[in-house]
Amino acid sequence: MIEETETIEEFLARCSADVEEAVRKAAAAEILPRFRRLAAHEVDRKNGPHDLVTDADRLAELRLTEDLGALLPGSAVVGEEAVHADPAVYEALQGDAPVWIVDPVDGTRQFVHGDDGFCTLVALVQRGVVRACWTYAAAREQFATAVRGHGAFLDGQRLSAGSPEPGRDLTVATSHPDYTTDEQKRALRALWSEGIAPRPCGSAGLEYLAVARGALDAVAFSWEAAWDHAAGLLLVEEAGGAHLTLSGEPFRVTGGNALPFTAARDAATARRVAGLLRGAA
């Protein structure tokens, strides 16, 4: 619980471990018991055949909403499933109160198919600035965290994105074709060029973690749902990376971004990828 005169920085210094514990408990109670054990009635479709939601998504989000709200009274929670039920929930990002951004199962399609490439994403935002993030790949037993100004860590080890090797093709994960419009596909097609090795993305959260680890050079995404990007963008920043939209500005979790956008291991790579995308726009 935040004290009356406590700043967000002081709250995070005191309670980051409590947030991590809340994420671990939600995954242990609602996600992992259903992994590779989902019954047909536990899986639904939202906006299309590839837009899946499961009981694990719904119940983990409800648990996190309760637990995170209790840790920080007066905060709001913007969760993917809550916004699907009531789009007005998203408007909390425009206010002054701290906001928890929650994606209970990022990579639901992978989760449904029994693939371990999914994670739980939580970010704490205030006045449009991501202050801290937690990325938990429960099936892989990996936990990444970052607090703005204090670095990014994976299982306690500091992350450094580094820079791509000169002369090597850039590996770039892009919005999956199943989730893109024809216009978005045309914009992203600029990355099918000499010196770039694009591939469709999996879980956005895990792709961001790969960039922060230096295992992937960049991502290029065509949508701006905050729950998919807030946690990963801070991980990349705190590991030394950068992100840019088509306007040349960093991505804003509050929305209104010029899309597509990129996040990359270093600023030079971000500028290179953004330049290609801008040329196709």
Secondary structure, DSSP 8 states (H G I E B T S, - for coil): ---TT--HHHHHHHHHHHHHHHHHHHIIIIIGGGTTT--GGGEEESSSTT-EEEHHHHHHHHHHHHHHHHHSTT-EEEEHHHHHH-GGGGGGGGSSS-EEEEEEEETHHHHHTT-S--EEEEEEEETTEEEEEEEEEGGGTEEEEEETTS-EEETTEE-------TTS-EEEEE--GGG--HHHHHHHGGGSSTTEEEEE-S-HHHHHHHHHHTSS-EEEES---HHHHHHHHHHHHHTT-EEEETTSS---TTS---SSEEEESSHHHHHHHHHHHHHH-
